[in-house]
Amino acid sequence: MFVLHAERSGDRSIHCRKQSQIRRDDCEGLIMFTYPEFENGIQILSNTEHINKDMLMDISVYKLRKGERIEFFDEIKETAVLLLKGTISLEYENTAIRAIRRDMFGYLPTCLHFCREKQVACIAESDTEILVQKTDNARAFDTKLYLPKDVETFTSCGGKWEDTARREVITIFDYINAPYSNMVLGEIMVPQGRWFSYIPHSHPQPEVYYYRLEREEGFGACFIGEDAHTIKDGSCGAFVGGKTHSQVTAPGYPMYC
């Protein structure tokens, strides 16, 4: 989940500390739920120039084949490279580290966070998926590697409503441990048949949700205002500020967001 503005919430992944200029009336006609496809190994969830540009963030997922190398450098944006699954080497500032994550559902994340004008290379040592998120940030800060032991985890809504909204929230960095950043990065692990972003709520900041299911045939539902959308593996919700939203995954299908 990717959210604009750094206000702490129970479920959150990336918050960008910019005030949205979107009014409630501007929500009409916007496409807030999409099913982006991979093209040349890249799945674009949002882009500040054209795709879901009102989210004010660049968010893409990369599928890398074993041996493939990709480099990151941006003159104006901070960047977070999050390992979703696979084995990678990250090279930066005369440092090289190796990270392994078998999958998103049973293993904690590794992430590299760096400021503008920093050069980073990612080399796939196996078939790999990474998520890359960027937003404007004029601040300079030290590159930070977050390993599985560094992340904060807690159970949200455990014991409430007969445990029907229980989920695990994983915080990698936020405005508390990374006040220099314009983002918050984390993950949500939702057991089968559970609700999340519950109870239905709204806030002035835009949000982006990226859904992955443990099984490709899995499904769920996303409610935006009074409209319902089918969640599929790899689908994306881009919610402008002011719209209520809530989500659920079907029995038998754990979900990552």
Helices and strands as residue ranges (DSSP letters): E 2-4, E 14-16, G 24-27, E 33-34, E 42-46, G 53-55, E 58-64, E 69-72, E 77-92, E 95-101, E 111-114, E 120-124, E 128-136, E 144-146, G 148-150, E 152-156, G 161-163, E 167-173, E 185-190, E 195-201, E 207-210, E 212-213, E 220-224, E 227-231, E 236-239, E 245-249, E 255-256
